[in-house]
Amino acid sequence: MSAVNIMVDEIPTAASLERKTCAHEECSCLAAIDNDYCDSYCETAQDQHQSRDGCGCGHPDCANC
């Protein structure tokens, strides 16, 4: 039987696992776990300061599409 060594700072906290909404101003989707945006569409739209009515990401759960 082998022992497993886990460093305390490697254990994810609840705050680090909390999902946030997409950083695109018009989008209501949850952001990807490893990104500030739900997908590349919203990241590109935000970076290029594209504005339109609604979001446009096309996700069925987005209230602003």
C-alpha positions as CSV (number, residue, x, y, z in Angstrom):
1,M,0.0,0.0,0.0
2,S,1.4,3.4,-0.9
3,A,0.9,6.7,0.8
4,V,-0.4,9.7,-1.1
5,N,1.2,13.0,-0.2
6,I,-1.0,16.0,-0.9
7,M,0.2,19.5,-0.2
8,V,-2.4,21.7,1.5
9,D,-1.9,24.4,-1.2
10,E,-2.8,21.9,-3.9
11,I,-6.3,21.2,-2.6
12,P,-8.8,23.4,-4.5
13,T,-10.9,25.7,-2.3
14,A,-14.6,26.3,-2.9
15,A,-13.7,29.8,-4.1
16,S,-11.4,28.5,-6.8
17,L,-14.1,26.1,-8.1
18,E,-16.8,28.8,-8.2
19,R,-17.9,29.5,-11.8
20,K,-18.4,33.0,-12.9
21,T,-20.4,34.5,-15.8
22,C,-18.8,35.2,-19.1
23,A,-16.7,38.4,-19.3
24,H,-18.5,39.5,-22.5
25,E,-20.8,42.4,-21.4
26,E,-23.9,41.1,-23.2
27,C,-23.5,37.4,-22.3
28,S,-25.2,35.6,-19.4
29,C,-23.4,32.2,-19.9
30,L,-21.1,30.6,-17.4
31,A,-17.5,31.1,-18.3
32,A,-15.3,28.1,-19.1
33,I,-13.6,26.8,-16.1
34,D,-10.1,27.9,-17.3
35,N,-11.2,31.1,-19.0
36,D,-13.0,34.4,-18.4
37,Y,-15.3,33.8,-21.4
38,C,-17.8,31.0,-22.3
39,D,-16.1,30.5,-25.7
40,S,-13.9,32.1,-28.3
41,Y,-16.8,33.9,-29.9
42,C,-17.4,36.1,-26.8
43,E,-13.7,36.6,-26.3
44,T,-13.2,37.8,-29.8
45,A,-16.3,40.0,-29.7
46,Q,-15.2,41.6,-26.4
47,D,-11.6,42.1,-27.6
48,Q,-12.9,43.8,-30.8
49,H,-15.4,45.9,-28.9
50,Q,-18.2,44.5,-31.1
51,S,-21.6,45.7,-29.9
52,R,-25.0,44.4,-31.0
53,D,-28.4,43.7,-29.6
54,G,-27.8,40.7,-27.4
55,C,-24.8,38.5,-27.1
56,G,-24.7,36.3,-30.2
57,C,-22.8,33.4,-28.8
58,G,-25.6,31.0,-29.8
59,H,-25.7,29.0,-26.6
60,P,-29.2,27.8,-25.8
61,D,-28.9,28.8,-22.1
62,C,-27.7,32.3,-22.9
63,A,-30.6,34.7,-21.9
64,N,-29.2,37.5,-24.1
65,C,-28.9,35.7,-27.5
